[in-house]
């Protein structure tokens, strides 16, 4: 798949870890895969090894669950308000419930382990965009520059993709001049993905939360967003601030985790929006 607006081929599912249960087979229908996956630009030292161990535990829990007869999962009640709940499944056995609980615990542990990763579904991102704009953490910027076209560098789209992912295009060959041009094109794309917009406005440009295109939210943008939140809390008081968050996001704890994520991202090169 190509990232919107850039011509770049990207993997929609994040490469570092399992993001939701449905990636693991037809019976994993208790999470939605639609949304935004955010990754620090620089991964913290040692995280990859810890995440690999957590992924192994998750896969073991999934194997144990999926070894059970499929009918033990039960049948989803279409009118149940919470499809993640065991009670949403008619006929689910106690054995399957216990196995699913172990899967959920392993998945939660994976999320906790991978501090460089944060996820928002589509509606969650829409809500966070509105809240951040209201609090001065993000802003509606000038129209962003158009991404450079491969033709401007004497390249084809296939050559651009091959430069990004050579293993996917083993038959595409480059001259040294074409390699240099492809590198120039990539650098020009990165300038668009990192573009801040109005230099006199702090915070995060909202276009960086508009698509899964690999936008780079810069460290200074993260710091400015956190500062705006801290100033809002200092001005309104913690109780009023958290009441506002609860009313507009529905999950104050996830919001506070988001603020912590922004703080961390500022120390690791910012983060990408996929």
C-alpha positions, 0 to 999 in steps of 0.5 A: 500500500502507498502512503496517502499523498506521498507515493511511498509504499508502507505497511499498514499493520505496524511492524514492531508488534501485534496491534490487535487480536484479529491479526491472529486468525478468523476467531479474533474478532474482539478488537478493531484494526482501523485507526492510527498507529504512532511510533517514536522516531527513535526506539528506546534502547533495549525495547526491541528485546523486551517487546520480543519477549512480550510478543512470544508470551502473547503468541503462546496464549493465542496458541493455547486459546486457538487449540480449543474447539471453535464452538467454545468461543460462543456466538456474538450477540448482535445487540450487546453494547460491548463486543469485547465482553465475554457476556457478548458471546452466547454459549462461551465456555468457562475454559474459553473465557479463561484462555481469552483472559490470558490473551487479553492480559498478554496483549495488555502487557505488550502494550505496556512494554512497548512505550514507543507505541501508541494507538488511537482508533479513528473516532479516538483520533477525531476526538483528540484532534478536537481537544488538542485544538481547543487547548492550544496543543495543536493548530489548523495550519496553512496548506501543506506543501504537495509531496514531490512527484518522482517524475520531477527527479527523473524517476518512476513510481516503481523506482521510488518504491524499489528504493524504499523496499528493495526486497519487494522489487528485486528486478528493479535496477538503479544506476548510480545517478538514479540512486542519488536521485531517489535519495534526493526524492526521499529527502524531499518527501521527508521535508513534507512529512516533517513540515511544521507550517506556521513557524510562529505557532507552537504545537502540532499541525493538525494535518499530521493527524489527518492520515496514515502517511508517516507524518513526523511529529517533531520533538519541539511540537511534542514539547509545545503540546505538553506545555499547553496542556500543563498550562491549561491544568495550572489555569483551570485546576486539575479537577476541572481539566480532567472533567473536560477531558472525561466529557470530551474523550470518555477516558481520562486515563488514556489521555494521561497516557497520551500526555506521557507518550508526547513527553517521551516522544520529545526525547526520541526524535518525535513520532510517526503517524501511520 
